[in-house]
Amino acid sequence: MTTNNNPVKFAYWVPNVSGGLVISSIEQRTSWDIDYNRKLAQIAEKAGFDYALSQIRFTAGYGADKQHESVSFSHALLAAIEKLKVIAALLPGPWNPALAAKQIATISQLTNARVAVNIVSGWFRGEFHAIGEPWLDHDERYRRSEEFINALRGIWTEETYTLKGDFYRFTDYSLKPKPLDPLPEIFQGGSSRAARDMAGRVSDWYFTNGNTPDGLKAQVDDIRTKEKAFGKSWRTRIGINAFGIVRQTEKEAKDVLQEVLDKAIPEAVHGFHHEVQNAGNASPERASLPFRISFSTMMASART
Ligand SMILES: Cc1cc2nc3c(=O)[nH]c(=O)nc-3n(C[C@H](O)[C@H](O)[C@H](O)COP(=O)(O)O)c2cc1C
């Protein structure tokens, strides 16, 4: 008998953004405050979850209009639990890698290496506009994210770090203290060809939106091919964003799904689709995966 040294791991979305997890007027019992979140993290830890995934948003509408910042919120959660790892979302642009590397190294030191990061590349132009951040083209955002990840890893591992990049510069920078061992894992969110290129080169984890088994297989095959082509020395791990409706029977669960859909807020879902389309249209192949996902998946994805 063989044992699997790499079993499936489970993460849950941290509701650090108001409004629950779907854009629907169905009654939602999820709160976004810290007391609720501490309890949720404790329950998840007891139930055997491995990770909690926070979200970063600077602006949003339709119920998600209040958002706690991801790094400080992740740190507060870590203080309330003992084993669970918390993944802090980081958005290159508002964050630069010097600040992020320092913040996360400190949190690693204070929490016995339980912090990880999720590098997200941005899909909402209005958000960047609102906070005065230049909105780069789709693939340029990913080029910046890749430099950001390289910088994080370089700062965390090299005694003195130098980078003459297109987006960031470092000269003999020596971060002290470094994060504890094991280093914070580096996740990335996104599903486009540029996202897979980046995963195939630099990320520890590729986090993608839900899809059909064939659709997911195509993405994983592509990443494996790219890892080889780019000579990546470790295997990218794959994370999938899925939403479960848990009830006693399948019928009850399906009824809830139907109610969620019946009470969807269509203008918000279509508004999200429009933004994602804008974001994806800027990529050379004009095909960000959310184009092909269902209305119901979009309702949930629109929360992040
Ligand atoms: C699991 C997961 C988590 C994400 N979290 C965030 C987030 O917290 N904030 C954000 O602005 N975007 C988030 N995103 C969006 C991605 O970073 C990316 O902008 C979006 O998926 C479009 O990328 P694509 O064009 O490569 O498909 C997340 C995506 C995934 C799959």
The ligand as a MOL file (V3000), in Angstrom:
LIG
                    3D

  0  0  0     0  0            999 V3000
M  V30 BEGIN CTAB
M  V30 COUNTS 31 33 0 0 0
M  V30 BEGIN ATOM
M  V30 1 C -8.6130 31.9840 -4.9890 0
M  V30 2 C -8.5460 33.3860 -5.5240 0
M  V30 3 C -8.4290 34.4470 -4.6420 0
M  V30 4 C -8.4180 35.7650 -5.1000 0
M  V30 5 N -8.3710 36.7900 -4.1990 0
M  V30 6 C -8.4090 38.0640 -4.6390 0
M  V30 7 C -8.3990 39.1490 -3.7220 0
M  V30 8 O -8.3880 38.9700 -2.5020 0
M  V30 9 N -8.4190 40.4100 -4.2230 0
M  V30 10 C -8.4220 40.6610 -5.5790 0
M  V30 11 O -8.4360 41.8230 -5.9640 0
M  V30 12 N -8.4280 39.6600 -6.4700 0
M  V30 13 C -8.4320 38.3730 -6.0430 0
M  V30 14 N -8.4370 37.3450 -6.9520 0
M  V30 15 C -8.4720 37.6770 -8.3920 0
M  V30 16 C -7.1860 37.3400 -9.1280 0
M  V30 17 O -6.0350 37.8860 -8.5550 0
M  V30 18 C -7.2290 37.8010 -10.5850 0
M  V30 19 O -7.1780 39.1880 -10.6900 0
M  V30 20 C -8.4900 37.3570 -11.2850 0
M  V30 21 O -8.7200 35.9920 -10.9920 0
M  V30 22 C -8.3440 37.5190 -12.8060 0
M  V30 23 O -7.1410 36.9270 -13.2030 0
M  V30 24 P -6.9620 36.2400 -14.6060 0
M  V30 25 O -7.1610 37.3090 -15.6380 0
M  V30 26 O -5.5640 35.6910 -14.5980 0
M  V30 27 O -7.9740 35.1230 -14.6970 0
M  V30 28 C -8.4700 36.0210 -6.5080 0
M  V30 29 C -8.5650 34.9270 -7.4020 0
M  V30 30 C -8.6160 33.6350 -6.9290 0
M  V30 31 C -8.7340 32.4900 -7.9240 0
M  V30 END ATOM
M  V30 BEGIN BOND
M  V30 1 1 1 2
M  V30 2 1 2 3
M  V30 3 2 2 30
M  V30 4 2 3 4
M  V30 5 1 4 5
M  V30 6 1 4 28
M  V30 7 2 5 6
M  V30 8 1 6 7
M  V30 9 1 6 13
M  V30 10 2 7 8
M  V30 11 1 7 9
M  V30 12 1 9 10
M  V30 13 2 10 11
M  V30 14 1 10 12
M  V30 15 2 12 13
M  V30 16 1 13 14
M  V30 17 1 14 15
M  V30 18 1 14 28
M  V30 19 1 15 16
M  V30 20 1 16 17
M  V30 21 1 16 18
M  V30 22 1 18 19
M  V30 23 1 18 20
M  V30 24 1 20 21
M  V30 25 1 20 22
M  V30 26 1 22 23
M  V30 27 1 23 24
M  V30 28 2 24 25
M  V30 29 1 24 26
M  V30 30 1 24 27
M  V30 31 2 28 29
M  V30 32 1 29 30
M  V30 33 1 30 31
M  V30 END BOND
M  V30 END CTAB
M  END
